[in-house]
Every structure is written in C-alpha cells, then in structure tokens.
Amino acid sequence: MKKLLFIYLIIPALGLCQNFQTHFDSLQLAGSTTIYDYNNKKWYYSDERDADIETLPASTFKIPNSLIALECNTVQDENEVFKWDGKSKSHFGNVIDVWNKDTDLKSAYKNSTVWVYEEVARRIERDKYIDILEKCNYGNGKLTEKGTDFWNYGDFAISPSNQIEFLIKLYENDLPFSNTTVNKVKEIMLSEVTPNKILRGKTGWTRHKGKDIGWWVGYLETGDNVYFFATRLIKNIEDKNPHFLSARKNITNSILSQIINDQ
C-alpha cells in the first residue's frame, strides 16, 4: 500500500499524469511542450527528456536581445527607427514583405525582423553578450558563430526548461536589467490581452543540420496564476508538413487549456 501511495503522489508532481504526446502525434510532428505552473510550483512535460535538450533559440532570442539592447543603450528606445536598405528580405527562401520597410524595435520584435536584430548585434560586442547571458544563465554560452546572426546559426543553444527558467526570472524582475528595461520588454512581448488573460511570447524558426526547428515560448497570466511555456518542434527540412508553423501555438494552447481546465 505504501508503494502504491508513493507512485500516486510522485506522478502528478512530475506532470506526467496526462498524455500530451497525442497533440504531436495527431499532426505527425516531433517535439515537446514544457509548462511550469507558477503558483503550484509544478512542471508539466509532454517529453521530460526533450525538455533538457539544447538547440538554437532562433527568434526567441529576441527576448534577451531586446533586454540587452535597451539596457546597454544600443538603441535609444523601443521606438528608434532602423532604416531599411532597400533590398528585399527573405527567410529560408520566403520573401517577407513586412521586413521591407523602415521599422522600430517593438515592430521588429512583433514581425521577427531579422535584419533589425542583426544591426543590434553589430552594435554590441560579442564578449558583452557572453558576459550578460552568463549572468542570466541563458543558453550554453557558445557564441562561436562568425556571422552576426548567432541565434539562428552556429553552436549557441538553449533547452526548453532553460527557456522557462529565464522567463520566470523575467517575470519576477530577477535579471541583471533595470526595472525600466524589463517593463519595456514585457510590453513589447504582449501577444494577447483580454479581461481574463494576458499572454506574452515569442515564436522562432531556424534550420540546422537538415532540421527545421520551431519554437514558441512565453507566459500566460490568467486568474491568479501564471503558466510559463516552451514548445519546440523539430522536423526534417524535406518534410513539408503544413502544420509545422501553426502547430507551435496550437499545441501549446491545447495543452495549456487541458492543464487549466483540469485544475
């Protein structure tokens, strides 16, 4: 009886009592969703092992990149306008019209405008990035990529669980940035605001060693609780699965709803 009681207690604590994997299987996608219930201090995993595997952060790095840029006065503020060079911009062969114009930091965040953040990175010394990211305990510190865009290429990497640990510190204003900087970035991160919830997040998509890597990370404030999430999908580039990009949010929302409704 004691052994059975122990199993009953430990499984919910690990967040393994629900089969979240079905959301991935139904779309024929590989990946995982990791969620942290802030009030109950409880982790939920669709794949606990995958939650600790590191990959490139892609555009989810725009969260710490914005913090660093604003804190170091690399940009005047979130409204500083970056001038478009007149050359058509694309991402893995896809022309993105919204990138082809002058834009400010907050719009570049919303639209994942890579060239704006590349310009930000040119203004910041690589050693400064390494130092600040180490203080934030963000990623593996391997900023060895010779090109500017080290969050999309190279050896820099972060795990889903580390993404959430960083977001918790952001939420608590427990990072080496001023409250002014943190609050500006929290405002930039806003994705959805209703009378019942506030959602902040960032998507990301890159390619590495023949794989597409897709992210959605952030946190949901609803009722009197906060849920931090990190979803990462990985597929072969040759696999033209039409659900890949939309599933980042759809799977996350389904699992969040499942958790919240079961409480």
Buried (B, 14 or more C-beta within 10 A) or exposed (E): EEEEEEEEEEEEEEBBEBEBBEBBEEBEBBBBBBBBBBEEEBBBBBBBEBBEBBBBBBBBBBBBBBBBBBBBEBBEEBEBEBEBEEEEBEBEEEEBEEBBBEBBBBBBBBBBBBBBBBBBBEEBEEEEBBEBBEEBEBBEBEBEBEEBBBBBBBBBBBBBBBBBBBBBBBBEEEBEBEEEBBEBBBEBBBBEEEEEBBBBBBBBBBBBEEBBBBBBBBBBBBEEEBBBBBBBBBBEEEEEBEBBBEBBBBBBBBBBEBBBEEE
